[in-house]
Amino acid sequence: MSFMQINDLKVLYPVRGGFFNTIIDHVYAVDGITMEFERGKAYGLVGESGCGKSTTGKALIGLEKITSGSIIYEGENVTNKRRSRKSSFNRDVQMIFQDAHSSLNPRKRVKDIIAEPIRNFLKLTPKEEERKISELLEIVGMPEDAKFKYPHEFSGGQKQRLGIARAIATNPKLIIADEPVSALDLSVQAQVLNFMKDIQNEFGLSYLFISHDLGVVKHMCDYISIMYKGRFVETGTKEDIYTNPQHIYTKRLLSAIPKVSPIGREDRKRERIRVEQNYQAQYKNYFDENERVFDLTPISNTHAVATTSTKKGVI
């Protein structure tokens, strides 16, 4: 049973021009996407830079104005709704930002940064608040004396952990994680991702994991949506996407996943060339004359693809 539904969500940016600076066109940053979120599940949103992933996340949490469509949370329409700071939606939907450094106030100590959502949503005494902050720091693997330091005193991975601690402070139902490990070293990436998995299992969180890295999403997510030019080209379970990709853009992304082993390097190169040739040859079957992605068509109970030539189970 889903606790949150996104229906035909659109975010358009006006393009102005002419002598009177009037609106002459729109940029379709997000162009009609639909999703549902169930408790304890992780959802991946994958695509190249500029496809609308981060805009989608910001629109869901209220940092971008939604042009049309709806967000239904626990049966209530919360689209572009003016909410009080202490609303249940603000408490239950939190975000981990891509740039951990910029998301932390440099003038505040860690204890005040983490305490902000606690003070907004939880009625705790000063002693309870102090205990809660210490517990959160312990959960993210940070020493207790970190609470007295400023953000600039930490490494990138530590800052990301602090961002996670702040996000889980109110026991949310959904965390929107926007490229949470893209700026980290590979070893630190693994630590943060495994930690996020542990947090999900412990608290029953749902994630919207935004990334351009299909390898990371494979590790984290139960369901994956592939995004291109503001629209979904393919959605399905992790198994659907990785073992039975149907859209030419999905196949193109999968073929680009780097592999460390030198064995089979030439075979992988030939496969990438073949996929790229198929992409160019079949382009018109997957995009209209304006290069807009077609609507999704279900090919199974969990798998849907955007194409004009969809037959049940086969493309």
Buried (B, 14 or more C-beta within 10 A) or exposed (E): EEBBBBBEBBBBEEEEEEEEEEEEEBEBBBBBBBBBBEEBBBBBBBBBEEBBBBBBBBBBBBEBEBBEBBBBBEEEEBBBEEEEEEBBBBBBBBBBBBBBBEBBEEEBBBBEBBBEBBEEBBEBEEEEBBEBBBEBBEBBBBEEEBBEBBBEEBEBBBBBBBBBBBBBBBEBBBBBBBBBBBBBEEEBBBBBBEBBBEBBEEBEBBBBBBBBBBEBBBBBBBBBBBBBBBBBBBBBBBEBBBEBBBBBBBBBBBBEEEEEEEEEEEEBEEBEEEBBEEBEEBEEBBBEEEEBBBEBBEBEEEBBBBBEEBEEEEB
